[in-house]
Amino acid sequence: MFVRRTIETHEEAGIRPSKTYQSFVAAAGSHCELGFIEKDVRNYITRKVRNIFEEDDAKKFGKYLVRMKEKNQNFFFELNLEGDHCIKHVFWADARSRATFDYFGDVVSFDTTYNTNRYNLVLGSFVGVNHHGQSTLLGCALMKNEDIQSFKWLFECWLRCMGGKAPKGILTDQCTSIKRAIELCMPTTIHRWCIWHIMKKIPSKLNSYKGHIDIEQEMSRVVWNSYTKDEFDKNWNDFLTKYGLGGNKWLSELYEDRHIWISVYLDHHFWAGKKSTQRSESMHSFFNKFITQNSSLRQFVKQYDNYLTSGEQAEREFDAVDFHTVIPYATKLAIEAQFQHVYTHEKFREVQGQFRGKVNCITRSMHSVHTLGRTVRPGMIGGKATDLFRSDYPTSS
């Protein structure tokens, strides 16, 4: 019984069967002292641990959600099953994720590029950025399909979970179904496509053209080095004309949707430093250590809980460092002291970089207005000008 329980525990923790067997060998002193071989460990895992029918797995997953709700009434979930009692849609968010959204829900990235388990369910994750610049999970979903209706169900469910409050901005991968669902469910939210994923597609989309390497480099220059809308439009049209790409459907569609992925059309909005959905990559790398295509839903949710716990611990560690230490000033400006007081260390370091770059600038007042007996210039807080050092970073909560 001890051996069986150890095998099951190691499998849930993502420890490879070979490592599990070696741990038994080390404990026993030699292979000869064991009454089984490594193949027996693998067979037990296949027969007892992984051999779970999808319907039974879905039932256990449903019981897990109910149990979490009983523990904390602020735990939220909605579960839709198909006729065979297998999962069609499910969304859940724990109490901490819901509370975190109140503080850091201005900008959210939504990602569906991670495939979780043997049932080919797609993981949809809502990820925000906290006051340390760390990724923070704001809810998860498992979906059978990636059509408009599925995403519409998910976004409506997520909004119910978050008290009907939509984010100001949302980043997603390039997906027509997601785009349409956001338009239906969150019409006031600014939608941005992940520029990183679009740029990754360039080689596969354009490698059939002669001189495609030059084409790829030129397109990158147009995308990254256009600083106004008019400049981008001109550079894009010149690029198409130069390489004879006017009939390329993919490029034509990208240009039609330029307002949701080109930086000059979007950077006047607040994005918490985000331009891509790569915030979800840290979560994916965590799951990849423990989850395989043979993993059950039960194994997945245990690793999901571990991910939440590790994220909470990391935030507490950063909070402790902020509380007990101080970052030295880079300049003698009083305004820097103000930022040092209100920002976390991670955000203050980013602001300091701007201070170092601007400390030798010559500044002058453009205009001022009088209010309540004081002269107040644009961008002043507590009588100290801040407009010179505007940035796209969130402050500490």
Disulfide bonds with the S-S distance in Angstrom:
none
